[in-house]
């Protein structure tokens, strides 16, 4: 049985009259309009604005708190020739933020440098020691991007050294704000900007707009990359930045970006996935593997030679990052599998690159659906340092916060943490997490939610629908790609993909319509999917696939589950001892077979002879051994049993359906033969009689039994003679005749049909 990884949450499938009215006016699919209404776009003006992002939707940057003050101070520094340092961050958002601010200040004539902290030596955010060094080197104004709002200590150091700090940030505001010269933040208390979901580069873009006095369209490409990579809300102004940025990246004039895109295999029309999986990870890899300074140089250089060299270095770092993730994940999964009873997974090893342990922790969460912590052991200091990732509904920060005094370092939020702990205290951490998980009912936490937009059948999946859905792009947080549910009649052509067969592909079928499905990281479910091919619910989103000039629309799997009893088809003509090894309840129809095989059933199992089923009530796994002789018996059995898994051997070694019922001409031929011959020795001469009459041997034996039952013949000690006193009777009145008809019908219904039709028939009997 395949279980769902998510709780599927449904919106109403009904189309409101309002949606129909708006759809008619906008000339688009009414179900798409209904989706938008359910997402809060409840007027035709809001829908029109959403569907048509425009530059007019970008608001006045001076609505930001302290924007005027920040611009005046920066302009003053430019006029006075002061040295300005842009203090950035090492992820993709930080790299693009730094690039935007650095280029902007260069463009207005500033004496400017940039600094990107090193994850391993400087840590995240304002570092007091780095601030001191920067200031001692002549900086009198620091402008932070994508950080700073929690940098109280470093900013106090700057103030004491007569260096002003302007913070531009988007992260959560702490209880105590730093004493900076200016704080440009969309959610500043009491001075909130109308839209508060910018990434760091989004805020930097707004500062650039204010400083330049016009819209800096040349930064749309950078703004799009940082916004997508930081997984912020893709609505409102972010939607505009990404929409225009994607177009700019396709024809970028930045040689570094063009070279990196080429190495990432990006070409033609780009979308948010191209950036999210192509460019974002490569830029993030720089900070994970070492210094991200080269990322800013890559994005801001206009030297073609340098650009190509930096792009190659960036791509190589990403390859190294992927190799580290792959190797560490393999070891981490092996460790995690030794902890089947642990509520929270904690694994660690030596020489595990600290820059990627967060990615590995996330992979463990995906695989085991448990909060996971992955750490590297420094063999010199004997300190473990790493990252943790959680599942929806379990506050990992709170779980660890109770013992933070016993840790070397700790920080983070509900879903992700960073920590360091002495090796001697790791068991304390593990035990504490397990107890916290138990007292906070981790085992009972609901699965994460999967929002289902609508239910489709295979015939509705086409390029026209896909193109209509693209009106909602770019997709991301708060504007997720619509996910659809499918209830196919069956899935077929199930195959694994990839070097390690870790991926899966199959087809959904509905009344002759077929749709291809790709299911990444689901290769291990191939056998179970085959066993439940006729009982699957599929959730996925549509994607265009072009291969050898032919374009099709396929479904990318988001989740799936089998909705009822698992039906395993093992129909056979041969019985083997190992077929009775599984612990199960075994059902027989034939008393002789039951008596013969009952002794080989293991002690953990039970066997019964239909219709007495009492001995198998406790079993979820039921195995139906042989084939009934009459139609309706199996249906009656299925109505009386319950179980999670039904296996059908339906053993029958002699199929008669292919031979069918003898015809009247054959009966007449046999009758004439009996009348013309006396004392026929059946046992001795049956094969010769079969050949002489040209009647199949098994059919001949059956016909003789019918004649004998109706007293057409006498049989005594194997000698057959014609009965001169016979009473004319219809052949079909014979019990043997009727039994054979029933057996043929049973074979036709249960044995002579395809696997697909067999399972469908069983589902109908079960009412599933």
Secondary structure, DSSP 8 states (H G I E B T S, - for coil): ----SSEEEE---S--HHHHHHHHHHTS-HHHHHHHHHTT--SHHHHHHHHS--GGGS--GGGSTTHHHHHHHHHHHHHHT-EEEEE--SSHHHHHHHHHHHHHHHHTT-EEEEE---TTTT-SS--HHHHHHHHHTTEEEEEEES--TT-HHHHHHHHHTT-EEEEE--S---SS----SEEE-TT-TT---S-----HHHHHHHHHHHHHTS--GGGHHHHHHHHHHTT-B-SHHHHHHHHHHHHHHHT---HHHHHHHHHTT--SS--HHHIIIIIHHHHHHHHHHS--HHHHHHHH---HHHHHHHHHHHHHHHHHHHHHHHHHHHHHHHHHHT-TT-SSEEEEEET--TTTHHHHHHHHHHHH-S-EEEEEEETTTTEEEEEEE--TT--HHHHHHTTGGGSSEEEE-SSEEEEEEEGGGHHHHHHHHHHHHHHTTGGG----EEEE-EEE-GGG-SHHHHHHHGGG-S-BBTB----EEE--SEEEEEEEESTTS-EEEEEEEETTEEEEEEETT-GGGHHHHHHTTTSEEEEEEEEEEEETTEEEEEEEEEEEEE-S-EEEE---S---GGGG-S-SEEEES-HHHHHHHGGGS-TT-EEEETT--GGGTT-SEEEEEE--SSTTHHHHHHHH---SEEEEEEE-S---TTT----HHHHHHHHHHHHH-SSEEHHHHHHHHHHHHT--HHHHHHHHHHHHHTTSEEEETTEEEE-TT-----GGGSHHHHHHHHHHHHIIIIISS-HHHHHHHHHHHHT-
